[in-house]
Amino acid sequence: MSRLSRPKSFAVLLAAGSLALGASACSSGGGSTAAPAASTAASAPSSSASPGTGGASPTSQPFGAACSAVPADGAGSFAGMAQDPVATAASNNPVLSTLVTAVTQAGLVDTLNSAKDITVFAPTNDAFAKIPKADLDALLADKAKLTKVLTYHVVPERLAPATLPGDHETLEGGTVTVTGSGEDYTVNGNSKVLCGNVQTANATVYIVDTVLMPPS
């Protein structure tokens, strides 16, 4: 599939996959272990992502304090992730392992990897840990509901930081609202961007500290 189609008919998303994604670090609420610290500027990609509808610049750098947890080199570094499609890139980042599990459970790996020019809000392991275990287990076991949640984390265009604030329709069909500016952004009023503008071969990733739930 060359391009993700929208909403409900769709078996899509993550890392959320969820997205997934890209970089990241421990959020304030959970307890997973982040990857080794490294300099953001040293390993940020310089020209790997093609600009999409949202105008993401291939020369812009990742931002956010949590970006320092990204490895300096290897497949999980910024440069390494820029070479891989989004689901594969997320699988190389240990703080996104729950997201990768969810994307795999929903059967969305190939769909995400083959999509063109998307934005993924990728929850960290700590973000998933905020969900009570029984509820998370139930979500992971319900493919239809899981797909709905994961596709709610994906916007079918690349969003550069300058175009991030505002309302954006997701693949799930609902809307996410981003507020903020500079290097401080919040999604839906409660999910903070920990490390943003991370480039993969086909997506721009914003690592977030809370799982986004679509309206019922």
N, C-alpha and C positions, 0 to 999 in steps of 0.2 A: 504494500500500500504506500503510495507516494506521498499522501497527505492525509492528515487526520481530518475526519469529518466531525461535525459537531454533535451535540448532546446525546440525548437519551438512548438512541439506537446504538450507540457506540460502545465498543469494549475497549476503552482507552485509558490512558494516563499513566503520574508519580510520577518522584519521586519522586512524583511526588514524589517522581519519582521519582518524586517524588519522586519524581520526581524525581529522578531524579536527579543529578546532579552534581554536583559539585563540590563544595568545599565544606568545612564547617567546624563546629566546635561545640563544646558543652553549652547548653542553654542554662538559664538560671534555675530551671525547675527540675532537671532530671539527674541521672547518675551514670550515663555512659561515658566511656573513656575516649577522649579526642585523639586525633593523630598527632604526631610530633610537631612541635612548633617550628615555623619557618618564616622567612621574610616574604611578605606578599609581593613586593615589587620585584624581587629577584626571580620569582617563578611565574609571574603573570604572563598570559599569552599576549603576543603582540599583533598577530594578524590572522588568527585561525577562523574566526566566525564571520560569515557573510552577513551583511546587514539585511534585515528583513523589513516588514512593514513598519515595525516600531522604531526603526532607525538605530538599532544597536551599533555602536562603533567598534570595529575590530581592534582599534588601538586603545580603547578605554580600559582602565584597570579595575580589578575587583576591589571592593571596599568593605570595611567593617572590621571591628576588633577580632572577630572570630576567624577571619581569614588567616591570621597568624598560625592557626593550628593545621593548616594544609602543609603536607610534606614539601620539601624544597625540590625534590626531583622524583622521577619515576612516574608510573601510570596515574598515581593519585595526586600529583602536583598540578598546578594550574596549567602548565605547558602540556602535561600528559593528558589531562582531561579535555583540553582543546582539540586533541587529535581523535577523540572517540565520540560516537553518538551518545546521547544523554543517559540512557539506561546503563550502558556499559561504563560510562564515566562515573556514574553514581556507585556502581558496584566496586570501584577501586577506592572508595572513600569509606573507611570503617564507621564513621559516625552517621552514615546513611544506610546502614545495613538493614534496619527495620523497614525502611522505605523500599529498598530493593526487594526484600522478602514479599512485601505487599504487592508490588508491581508484578512480581513473578507469579504470585498466587492468582492475581487477576488476569494473567495471560496477556499483559500489555507490553512486555519487553520489546518484541519485534515492532509493534505499532509505534511505540515511542522512538525507537532507534531509526525507523524509516521516515518519521515525520520531518517536515522542513520548516525551519524558522518558527519555533515555538518558545514560549516562556514557561518555566516550571518553578513553582514555589515548592521547595523541597524541605519537608520537615526532618529534623534531626532525630536520632534515636531518643534523645531526651524529650522531644516533643511528643513522640508516641507514648513514652513512659508516663506522661501526664494523664493518659486515658486509663481508667481502672482496668486491671488485667482481664477480668471477665468480659468487659465490654470490648476490649481490643481483640481478644480471642474470638469473640462472636463476629466481630467485623471481618477478621481475616478468613473466617469460615464461610462467610456469605459473599459469594463472588459478585452478585449483582450490586449489593450495597457497597462493597469495596470498590468496584469499578466506578460507581457514582462519586464516591468520596475522592478517589484518586484523580479522576478527570476534572474534578472541581479545582484541582491545583494546577491545571494547565490552560494557558491562554494561547490561541492559535496564531500568534505573531510574536516576533522578538520585541521586547520592551527594554529600551535603554533606560538608565536612571532618570533622564530628563523627561521621558514619556511615561514613567511608572505611576505617578500620582493620578488618581481618577478611578473611574469605574471601567472594568474590563470583563467582557463576556468570556466564559470558560467553555471548555469542551463539554462539560456536563450540562451546560445550558443556563446555569445561574451566573451571577455577577460577583466578582470580588472587588472590593474598594480599597485602594491604597492611598494612604495619607503620608505626608512628610516631604522632606527635601534634603538635598546634599547627600549625607551618608546615613540619614536617620529616617527609616520608613517602617510603617506598620500596616499590616493587611487585616482588613475587617475589624479594626479597632483593638485587636488583642494579640496578633501574631507578629512579633518583631523580626525584621530582617537582620540576621546575624552576620552574614557575608553575602554581598550582592554583586551583580554584574559578572558572574562567573561564566565563562564561555565554554561550551562544548561544540562538537562539530556541527550540531544542528539545533542548539538551544542556548538561550540565556537563562541562567539559574540564579534564583534568590533563595538562599538557605534561611529557613524560618524556625522559630522556637515553639510554635504551636500548630497542631494539625488543624487545617481549615475544614469546617463542616458545612456542607451545602444546606440551604434552608429546606426544612421538611415539606 
